[in-house]
Amino acid sequence: MAKNWTGQQRYTDTLNYLTSVDVTLAGHVDQTVVGPKNTIGNGLSLAGHKMYAMFGDKAVGRAVRTLLLCHRAYLGLNWAKGTGAGGAGVPADYRSPNGDTLTKDKYLGKPEATVREAIRAYVSLTPATSAVADAAELVGNGTSPQPPPYETLTRDPTNFPSGQVCFNCVYWWLFKSGFVSFRWILRNGFALGAENANRLLGNGTTIARNPDGSVPPIPRGLVINWRGDQPDSEGICHWAVSLGDGNAIGANNSPGGRLNGADVMVNFVSGGSAFGVFSIRQMWDVYQGDKTMSRSAGRPGCIVATIDPSTVPNRNTGL
C-alpha cells in the first residue's frame, strides 16, 4: 500500500512515526526541513531498495524513513555549521552523495529498536554526570582519520572523528554519553572554536584554589575549562573532563610552561600531550603563568571553571 502513497501521505506518516519516538523532535524536524513536503515525502520512499519493498509501511521501514527525514532536516546547509573566521559558524553540508543508500544498507534486516536508537541520537539525554568521564576513557581522542558518513553515525562507536583539539574531544564525549544531541553537534559542535567555546559550551562556575594552593574536589564528569582572565586572552583555553580524583582527561594538552620565571611541568599519569590523564593543579599552574599573558593587562592570569554537562547551552536543539 505504501508504494501507492502520495509524497504528502508518506511525509505525514513518517512524521507521525517520529512523534512516537520524540514529539518535540518531530515538531522541530517539521519546522526545520526545507522544501515542499510532497517532494520530501517522495524522496523518503524505500521502494526498489533490496528487501525494503517487503516491509511496506511496517515498523522497520517506517523507522528507516524517519531516520532519512532527520538526515534531511539536519545534515545540510539549512542547519549544519562549520567553524569560520573567528570561530563564527558558517553553513556547511555534511550529506554524503550516497547517504540514503548508506542508511538503507546499514539498517536492512535490523530490528526496529536499533533504528529508533539511531533516531534518538538527534535528542539529548540526561545520564549520570560521570558518564562523560566514562565516555572519555572509552573513546579517547578518536582514531578515525577521516569523518565517517554522518548518515551512519550513532552513539554506539568507541571512536569518533575528534581530531586533536581539546574541545573537539569534549563535545564528542558529551555526545557519546548522551548529554548533547547530534543536532547540537551539527549546529554548535562543528562551529566551535577557541573564540566561541565559552559561549557554546558554557562559561561554567568559576572555582578558586584552597588557601594551601590545592584544588577543591571536582566531581567525576564535570567539564573543566582553563582560560585567560582578560578579554584578549580568554581565547587561550584548554578543555578537559574531571576524573574525580584530582586528575583530568583531555587531548592536545600543554606539557608545561613558565610561572613566575620558573618552569612548570605537567606530569602525565598516563598518556601525554596528544591525549592523557594529568593533574588539574599542574595544568592550572601552566595556565596561570606566561601562557595566558594579556597584552592589555600586561600580565598573565587564568580563570578555571567547571561546567555541569546538563547545563551545556541548547544541548538538545542546538539553537
KEKE-3310 file (N, C-alpha, C; in steps of 0.2 Angstrom, whole numbers, plus 5000, padded with zeros to 4 digits):
npx = (5004:5010:5018:5009:5006:5004:5017:5015:5007:5016:5026:5018:5015:5027:5032:5022:5027:5039:5034:5031:5043:5050:5041:5044:5056:5050:5042:5051:5059:5049:5048:5060:5065:5068:5059:5046:5033:5028:5037:5048:5042:5041:5055:5058:5054:5055:5055:5061:5073:5082:5076:5067:5055:5047:5044:5035:5024:5027:5034:5049:5053:5046:5053:5066:5063:5060:5072:5079:5072:5076:5090:5088:5083:5094:5107:5111:5114:5105:5104:5116:5133:5149:5166:5171:5179:5187:5180:5167:5151:5148:5137:5137:5138:5135:5131:5131:5135:5129:5121:5108:5107:5117:5112:5100:5106:5113:5103:5095:5087:5089:5083:5068:5070:5084:5085:5077:5085:5095:5088:5086:5098:5098:5092:5095:5100:5099:5110:5120:5131:5144:5145:5151:5165:5167:5164:5175:5186:5184:5182:5193:5204:5199:5201:5198:5204:5197:5182:5167:5154:5141:5128:5128:5132:5131:5128:5134:5148:5165:5175:5177:5177:5187:5198:5213:5210:5207:5193:5186:5187:5180:5167:5163:5163:5153:5143:5143:5141:5128:5124:5123:5114:5114:5110:5114:5128:5130:5126:5132:5143:5152:5154:5162:5175:5191:5188:5174:5171:5168:5155:5147:5149:5147:5150:5152:5155:5165:5180:5190:5206:5211:5217:5229:5234:5230:5218:5200:5189:5183:5169:5168:5166:5162:5165:5180:5187:5201:5206:5211:5211:5207:5199:5207:5214:5206:5203:5213:5214:5209:5202:5195:5190:5185:5191:5188:5197:5206:5213:5212:5206:5211:5214:5227:5235:5244:5261:5269:5275:5279:5279:5280:5293:5299:5301:5287:5280:5269:5265:5261:5249:5245:5247:5250:5254:5246:5235:5229:5230:5230:5237:5225:5229:5242:5240:5233:5243:5251:5243:5241:5252:5264:5258:5245:5247:5242:5241:5235:5233:5245:5250:5250:5236:5223:5206:5198:5185:5171:5160:5144:5138:5125:5121:5125:5123:5108:5108:5100:5092:5102:5100)
npy = (4994:5006:5010:5016:5028:5046:5059:5068:5060:5050:5058:5063:5051:5047:5058:5056:5044:5048:5056:5046:5042:5054:5068:5081:5082:5078:5090:5099:5094:5095:5109:5113:5106:5108:5113:5107:5097:5087:5083:5080:5069:5060:5058:5050:5037:5019:5010:4998:4996:4984:4973:4981:4983:4973:4977:4987:4998:4995:4993:4993:4998:5011:5016:5018:5027:5037:5040:5044:5056:5064:5066:5073:5085:5090:5088:5096:5112:5120:5119:5113:5118:5125:5128:5145:5160:5168:5159:5159:5152:5145:5141:5123:5108:5092:5081:5065:5059:5047:5045:5041:5028:5022:5023:5015:5003:5000:4998:4988:4973:4975:4976:4985:4993:4996:5005:5015:5019:5025:5036:5043:5048:5061:5068:5075:5067:5064:5057:5050:5062:5057:5050:5056:5056:5042:5040:5047:5040:5028:5031:5040:5050:5048:5038:5039:5044:5051:5059:5049:5043:5054:5050:5037:5038:5035:5034:5023:5019:5017:5025:5041:5055:5064:5072:5082:5092:5100:5104:5098:5084:5084:5088:5077:5067:5072:5069:5055:5051:5055:5068:5079:5082:5075:5085:5096:5094:5096:5109:5117:5111:5108:5121:5126:5135:5141:5154:5155:5145:5146:5152:5142:5130:5134:5146:5141:5137:5147:5142:5142:5141:5132:5139:5133:5131:5120:5110:5111:5098:5091:5084:5069:5068:5082:5095:5104:5120:5129:5146:5162:5177:5189:5200:5199:5187:5177:5168:5159:5144:5129:5113:5100:5084:5081:5067:5065:5062:5072:5073:5075:5071:5073:5080:5086:5092:5104:5103:5109:5125:5142:5149:5163:5165:5153:5136:5126:5110:5097:5082:5068:5056:5045:5042:5057:5073:5073:5065:5061:5058:5069:5080:5091:5102:5105:5108:5120:5128:5130:5137:5148:5155:5161:5157:5163:5176:5193:5206:5218:5219:5217:5206:5189:5177:5167:5160:5147:5136:5125:5115:5109:5095:5094:5107:5113:5125:5125:5111:5101:5105:5113:5126)
npz = (5000:5004:4993:4984:4990:4990:4990:5000:5009:5013:5019:5030:5037:5040:5049:5059:5064:5069:5079:5089:5093:5098:5103:5103:5095:5083:5080:5078:5068:5058:5057:5053:5041:5024:5010:4998:5006:5000:4990:4998:5005:4994:4991:5002:5000:5001:4991:4979:4985:4988:5000:5006:5000:5004:5017:5017:5024:5037:5054:5054:5041:5042:5052:5047:5036:5044:5050:5038:5036:5047:5043:5032:5038:5046:5041:5031:5022:5028:5041:5047:5053:5051:5057:5056:5051:5066:5074:5070:5066:5050:5036:5032:5023:5027:5020:5013:4996:4993:5003:5007:5002:5010:5023:5021:5018:5030:5040:5035:5038:5052:5069:5074:5085:5085:5075:5080:5091:5083:5078:5090:5093:5089:5099:5115:5131:5149:5157:5171:5178:5178:5167:5156:5159:5159:5145:5139:5144:5137:5123:5121:5111:5099:5084:5071:5056:5045:5044:5047:5036:5040:5040:5045:5058:5075:5093:5096:5092:5097:5094:5087:5075:5081:5080:5085:5094:5110:5114:5103:5106:5119:5115:5108:5117:5126:5117:5115:5128:5129:5133:5124:5109:5092:5084:5090:5089:5075:5074:5084:5089:5078:5074:5084:5091:5098:5101:5103:5111:5125:5125:5118:5125:5137:5151:5163:5181:5191:5199:5214:5221:5236:5251:5254:5241:5235:5225:5225:5227:5212:5205:5196:5179:5177:5166:5163:5161:5158:5156:5149:5159:5154:5142:5130:5131:5134:5124:5124:5129:5138:5137:5146:5155:5171:5182:5194:5204:5207:5195:5177:5161:5144:5128:5117:5126:5135:5139:5148:5155:5160:5175:5185:5182:5183:5177:5174:5175:5167:5174:5167:5171:5164:5146:5136:5129:5117:5121:5136:5154:5168:5181:5188:5196:5191:5178:5180:5185:5174:5165:5173:5172:5160:5148:5147:5145:5145:5134:5135:5149:5153:5160:5165:5168:5174:5173:5180:5177:5180:5171:5172:5163:5160:5159:5147:5135:5126:5123:5118:5106:5099:5096)
capx = (5000:5014:5021:5004:5005:5007:5023:5012:5005:5022:5029:5014:5016:5034:5032:5018:5031:5044:5031:5031:5050:5050:5036:5047:5060:5045:5040:5057:5060:5044:5049:5067:5067:5067:5057:5039:5033:5026:5043:5052:5039:5043:5061:5058:5052:5060:5053:5066:5079:5083:5070:5063:5048:5043:5042:5029:5024:5028:5038:5056:5053:5044:5058:5071:5061:5060:5079:5081:5069:5080:5095:5086:5082:5099:5114:5113:5116:5099:5105:5123:5138:5156:5170:5173:5184:5185:5175:5160:5148:5146:5134:5141:5134:5138:5127:5136:5132:5125:5119:5102:5109:5121:5107:5096:5110:5115:5098:5092:5087:5090:5077:5066:5073:5091:5084:5074:5091:5099:5084:5087:5105:5096:5089:5099:5098:5102:5113:5124:5137:5151:5145:5156:5172:5167:5165:5182:5191:5182:5183:5200:5204:5197:5206:5196:5207:5193:5175:5163:5147:5137:5121:5128:5134:5126:5132:5137:5155:5170:5180:5174:5182:5188:5204:5217:5209:5204:5186:5183:5186:5175:5160:5161:5162:5146:5138:5143:5137:5121:5122:5121:5111:5118:5108:5119:5135:5130:5125:5136:5150:5156:5155:5165:5182:5193:5185:5167:5170:5165:5148:5144:5149:5145:5155:5153:5156:5172:5182:5196:5211:5211:5222:5236:5236:5227:5212:5195:5187:5179:5166:5169:5162:5162:5170:5184:5190:5206:5206:5214:5206:5206:5196:5212:5217:5201:5203:5219:5210:5210:5196:5196:5185:5187:5190:5185:5202:5211:5215:5208:5207:5210:5218:5231:5237:5250:5266:5272:5276:5283:5276:5284:5300:5301:5297:5282:5278:5263:5267:5255:5248:5245:5247:5254:5251:5241:5229:5232:5227:5235:5235:5222:5233:5248:5238:5231:5250:5253:5238:5241:5258:5265:5254:5239:5249:5237:5245:5231:5234:5252:5251:5246:5231:5218:5200:5196:5178:5168:5153:5140:5136:5117:5119:5128:5118:5104:5111:5095:5091:5107:5099)
capy = (5000:5012:5012:5020:5034:5052:5061:5071:5055:5047:5063:5063:5045:5047:5062:5053:5039:5052:5058:5041:5042:5060:5073:5088:5081:5078:5096:5103:5092:5098:5116:5114:5103:5113:5110:5105:5091:5081:5082:5077:5063:5056:5056:5045:5030:5014:5006:4997:4995:4977:4969:4985:4983:4969:4979:4992:5003:4991:4996:4994:5003:5017:5019:5020:5033:5043:5042:5048:5063:5068:5067:5079:5091:5092:5087:5100:5119:5124:5118:5112:5124:5123:5134:5150:5165:5170:5154:5160:5146:5146:5135:5118:5102:5085:5075:5060:5058:5041:5045:5037:5021:5020:5022:5009:4997:4999:4995:4982:4967:4977:4977:4992:4996:4998:5011:5020:5022:5030:5042:5046:5052:5068:5070:5074:5063:5066:5052:5052:5066:5053:5046:5060:5053:5036:5041:5050:5034:5023:5034:5043:5056:5046:5035:5039:5050:5054:5058:5044:5046:5056:5046:5031:5039:5035:5035:5016:5018:5018:5030:5047:5059:5070:5076:5083:5098:5098:5104:5093:5078:5085:5088:5070:5063:5074:5066:5048:5050:5057:5075:5083:5078:5076:5092:5101:5093:5098:5116:5121:5107:5109:5128:5128:5137:5144:5161:5155:5139:5148:5153:5137:5125:5137:5149:5137:5140:5148:5139:5145:5136:5132:5143:5130:5130:5113:5111:5108:5092:5092:5078:5065:5070:5089:5098:5109:5125:5134:5151:5168:5180:5195:5199:5197:5181:5172:5163:5155:5140:5121:5109:5093:5082:5078:5060:5065:5061:5077:5072:5076:5068:5078:5080:5092:5095:5108:5099:5113:5132:5146:5153:5167:5165:5146:5131:5121:5104:5093:5075:5064:5050:5041:5046:5063:5079:5071:5063:5058:5060:5074:5084:5098:5108:5106:5112:5126:5132:5131:5142:5154:5158:5165:5155:5167:5183:5198:5212:5224:5220:5217:5201:5183:5176:5162:5158:5140:5135:5119:5115:5103:5094:5095:5114:5115:5128:5122:5104:5097:5108:5117:5133)
capz = (5000:5004:4987:4981:4993:4988:4994:5006:5013:5016:5024:5036:5040:5043:5054:5064:5067:5073:5086:5093:5096:5102:5100:5102:5089:5077:5079:5076:5061:5053:5056:5050:5035:5019:5003:4998:5010:4995:4987:5003:5005:4988:4992:5008:4998:5001:4985:4975:4988:4991:5003:5010:4997:5008:5023:5016:5029:5043:5058:5052:5036:5044:5056:5042:5033:5049:5050:5032:5036:5051:5039:5028:5042:5049:5039:5026:5023:5031:5048:5050:5053:5051:5060:5051:5054:5072:5077:5069:5062:5043:5034:5030:5021:5029:5017:5008:4990:4993:5010:5008:5001:5016:5028:5020:5018:5037:5044:5032:5042:5059:5072:5074:5091:5083:5071:5085:5094:5079:5078:5097:5093:5087:5105:5121:5136:5155:5161:5177:5176:5177:5160:5152:5160:5156:5138:5138:5145:5132:5117:5120:5107:5092:5080:5064:5052:5041:5046:5044:5033:5045:5039:5048:5064:5081:5099:5098:5091:5103:5091:5084:5072:5086:5079:5091:5098:5116:5114:5099:5110:5124:5113:5106:5124:5128:5113:5116:5134:5129:5135:5118:5103:5086:5081:5094:5086:5069:5074:5088:5090:5072:5074:5090:5090:5104:5102:5105:5115:5131:5124:5115:5130:5144:5155:5169:5188:5192:5206:5217:5225:5243:5254:5253:5234:5232:5221:5228:5224:5206:5204:5190:5173:5176:5161:5166:5157:5160:5151:5151:5163:5151:5135:5124:5132:5136:5119:5126:5134:5137:5140:5148:5159:5178:5183:5201:5209:5206:5188:5172:5155:5139:5122:5115:5132:5136:5143:5153:5154:5165:5180:5190:5180:5184:5173:5177:5170:5168:5174:5165:5175:5158:5140:5136:5127:5112:5124:5143:5161:5171:5187:5187:5199:5187:5172:5182:5186:5167:5163:5177:5170:5154:5143:5147:5145:5142:5132:5138:5156:5155:5165:5164:5173:5171:5176:5180:5178:5179:5168:5173:5156:5159:5158:5141:5132:5120:5121:5114:5099:5096:5094)
cpx = (5004:5017:5016:5003:5007:5013:5020:5010:5011:5025:5025:5015:5022:5035:5028:5023:5036:5041:5031:5038:5051:5046:5040:5052:5056:5043:5045:5059:5055:5045:5056:5068:5064:5064:5049:5038:5031:5032:5048:5049:5041:5050:5063:5056:5057:5059:5059:5073:5079:5076:5066:5056:5044:5040:5036:5030:5024:5033:5045:5057:5051:5050:5064:5069:5061:5068:5081:5078:5074:5087:5094:5086:5089:5106:5116:5114:5111:5100:5112:5128:5145:5160:5172:5178:5182:5180:5168:5157:5146:5142:5138:5136:5138:5135:5132:5132:5127:5123:5113:5103:5113:5116:5103:5100:5112:5110:5094:5092:5088:5083:5075:5069:5080:5090:5081:5080:5095:5095:5086:5094:5103:5093:5094:5096:5101:5105:5116:5129:5143:5151:5150:5163:5172:5168:5172:5187:5190:5184:5190:5199:5202:5202:5204:5199:5203:5186:5171:5157:5143:5130:5122:5131:5129:5131:5135:5145:5159:5176:5175:5179:5184:5194:5209:5216:5205:5196:5183:5182:5180:5168:5158:5160:5155:5141:5137:5140:5130:5119:5120:5119:5116:5116:5113:5126:5135:5129:5130:5143:5154:5158:5160:5173:5185:5190:5178:5165:5166:5157:5144:5144:5147:5151:5157:5153:5163:5174:5188:5200:5210:5217:5229:5238:5233:5220:5206:5192:5182:5176:5168:5164:5161:5167:5174:5187:5195:5206:5209:5209:5204:5203:5201:5215:5212:5200:5209:5216:5211:5204:5197:5190:5188:5186:5188:5190:5208:5214:5210:5210:5206:5215:5221:5232:5244:5255:5269:5272:5280:5278:5280:5291:5303:5297:5292:5280:5272:5266:5261:5255:5248:5245:5252:5250:5245:5235:5232:5228:5232:5232:5231:5226:5239:5246:5236:5238:5252:5249:5238:5248:5258:5260:5248:5241:5244:5241:5241:5232:5241:5254:5248:5240:5226:5212:5200:5189:5176:5161:5150:5137:5129:5116:5122:5122:5115:5106:5106:5094:5097:5106:5101)
cpy = (5006:5015:5016:5027:5040:5054:5064:5065:5051:5051:5063:5057:5045:5052:5060:5048:5043:5054:5053:5040:5048:5066:5079:5088:5082:5085:5100:5101:5095:5106:5117:5111:5108:5110:5108:5098:5085:5079:5078:5070:5058:5053:5051:5038:5025:5009:5005:4996:4988:4974:4974:4985:4978:4971:4984:4997:5000:4995:4998:4999:5010:5020:5022:5026:5039:5045:5046:5055:5067:5070:5073:5086:5094:5092:5092:5108:5123:5124:5118:5118:5121:5129:5139:5155:5167:5165:5155:5154:5149:5140:5129:5112:5096:5079:5071:5060:5052:5040:5040:5030:5018:5019:5016:5003:4995:4996:4990:4976:4969:4977:4984:4996:4999:5005:5017:5023:5027:5036:5046:5050:5059:5071:5070:5070:5066:5060:5054:5057:5062:5050:5050:5057:5046:5036:5043:5044:5029:5025:5037:5049:5054:5043:5035:5045:5054:5053:5053:5047:5048:5052:5040:5032:5039:5035:5028:5016:5019:5023:5035:5051:5065:5074:5076:5089:5096:5098:5100:5087:5079:5085:5081:5066:5065:5070:5059:5047:5052:5064:5080:5079:5079:5082:5097:5100:5097:5106:5120:5117:5109:5116:5130:5129:5140:5150:5160:5149:5141:5149:5147:5131:5128:5140:5145:5141:5141:5145:5143:5140:5137:5136:5140:5129:5124:5115:5108:5102:5094:5085:5075:5067:5077:5091:5103:5113:5129:5139:5157:5172:5187:5194:5197:5191:5175:5166:5158:5150:5132:5118:5102:5090:5079:5071:5059:5063:5066:5077:5074:5072:5072:5076:5086:5096:5099:5104:5103:5121:5135:5150:5157:5166:5158:5141:5127:5116:5101:5086:5071:5057:5044:5045:5052:5069:5077:5069:5059:5061:5064:5077:5090:5103:5110:5110:5119:5131:5134:5137:5149:5158:5161:5163:5160:5174:5187:5204:5218:5225:5220:5211:5195:5182:5171:5162:5150:5139:5128:5119:5108:5101:5094:5102:5117:5119:5125:5115:5100:5099:5111:5124:5138)
cpz = (5000:4998:4983:4984:4989:4992:5000:5011:5017:5021:5030:5040:5044:5049:5060:5068:5072:5080:5091:5096:5101:5099:5099:5096:5083:5075:5076:5069:5056:5052:5052:5043:5029:5012:5004:5002:5005:4992:4992:5004:5000:4989:4998:5006:4998:4995:4981:4978:4992:4994:5006:5007:5001:5014:5022:5021:5036:5047:5056:5046:5038:5048:5052:5038:5037:5050:5044:5033:5041:5047:5035:5031:5044:5046:5033:5028:5028:5039:5051:5049:5053:5055:5055:5055:5061:5076:5076:5064:5055:5041:5031:5028:5022:5026:5013:5001:4989:5000:5011:5007:5007:5022:5027:5020:5026:5041:5041:5036:5050:5062:5073:5080:5089:5079:5075:5089:5090:5078:5084:5097:5092:5094:5111:5127:5143:5159:5168:5174:5175:5170:5155:5152:5158:5148:5136:5139:5140:5125:5115:5115:5100:5088:5072:5060:5048:5044:5043:5040:5039:5045:5043:5055:5070:5087:5100:5097:5097:5100:5087:5080:5075:5084:5085:5095:5104:5116:5109:5103:5115:5121:5110:5112:5126:5123:5114:5123:5134:5130:5130:5113:5097:5082:5084:5090:5080:5069:5078:5089:5084:5071:5079:5088:5097:5106:5104:5109:5122:5131:5122:5120:5136:5148:5161:5176:5189:5199:5208:5221:5232:5245:5254:5246:5231:5229:5224:5224:5218:5205:5197:5185:5172:5170:5164:5160:5160:5154:5153:5154:5160:5144:5129:5126:5134:5130:5120:5131:5133:5140:5141:5153:5166:5179:5191:5206:5209:5200:5183:5166:5149:5133:5121:5121:5132:5141:5149:5151:5159:5169:5185:5188:5181:5179:5177:5172:5172:5168:5173:5169:5170:5152:5140:5133:5122:5116:5131:5149:5165:5177:5185:5190:5194:5181:5174:5183:5179:5164:5167:5175:5163:5148:5142:5147:5141:5140:5135:5145:5158:5160:5163:5169:5170:5176:5175:5182:5177:5176:5169:5166:5155:5158:5151:5137:5126:5118:5118:5107:5096:5094:5100)
residu = (MET:ALA:LYS:ASN:TRP:THR:GLY:GLN:GLN:ARG:TYR:THR:ASP:THR:LEU:ASN:TYR:LEU:THR:SER:VAL:ASP:VAL:THR:LEU:ALA:GLY:HIS:VAL:ASP:GLN:THR:VAL:VAL:GLY:PRO:LYS:ASN:THR:ILE:GLY:ASN:GLY:LEU:SER:LEU:ALA:GLY:HIS:LYS:MET:TYR:ALA:MET:PHE:GLY:ASP:LYS:ALA:VAL:GLY:ARG:ALA:VAL:ARG:THR:LEU:LEU:LEU:CYS:HIS:ARG:ALA:TYR:LEU:GLY:LEU:ASN:TRP:ALA:LYS:GLY:THR:GLY:ALA:GLY:GLY:ALA:GLY:VAL:PRO:ALA:ASP:TYR:ARG:SER:PRO:ASN:GLY:ASP:THR:LEU:THR:LYS:ASP:LYS:TYR:LEU:GLY:LYS:PRO:GLU:ALA:THR:VAL:ARG:GLU:ALA:ILE:ARG:ALA:TYR:VAL:SER:LEU:THR:PRO:ALA:THR:SER:ALA:VAL:ALA:ASP:ALA:ALA:GLU:LEU:VAL:GLY:ASN:GLY:THR:SER:PRO:GLN:PRO:PRO:PRO:TYR:GLU:THR:LEU:THR:ARG:ASP:PRO:THR:ASN:PHE:PRO:SER:GLY:GLN:VAL:CYS:PHE:ASN:CYS:VAL:TYR:TRP:TRP:LEU:PHE:LYS:SER:GLY:PHE:VAL:SER:PHE:ARG:TRP:ILE:LEU:ARG:ASN:GLY:PHE:ALA:LEU:GLY:ALA:GLU:ASN:ALA:ASN:ARG:LEU:LEU:GLY:ASN:GLY:THR:THR:ILE:ALA:ARG:ASN:PRO:ASP:GLY:SER:VAL:PRO:PRO:ILE:PRO:ARG:GLY:LEU:VAL:ILE:ASN:TRP:ARG:GLY:ASP:GLN:PRO:ASP:SER:GLU:GLY:ILE:CYS:HIS:TRP:ALA:VAL:SER:LEU:GLY:ASP:GLY:ASN:ALA:ILE:GLY:ALA:ASN:ASN:SER:PRO:GLY:GLY:ARG:LEU:ASN:GLY:ALA:ASP:VAL:MET:VAL:ASN:PHE:VAL:SER:GLY:GLY:SER:ALA:PHE:GLY:VAL:PHE:SER:ILE:ARG:GLN:MET:TRP:ASP:VAL:TYR:GLN:GLY:ASP:LYS:THR:MET:SER:ARG:SER:ALA:GLY:ARG:PRO:GLY:CYS:ILE:VAL:ALA:THR:ILE:ASP:PRO:SER:THR:VAL:PRO:ASN:ARG:ASN:THR:GLY:LEU)
# end
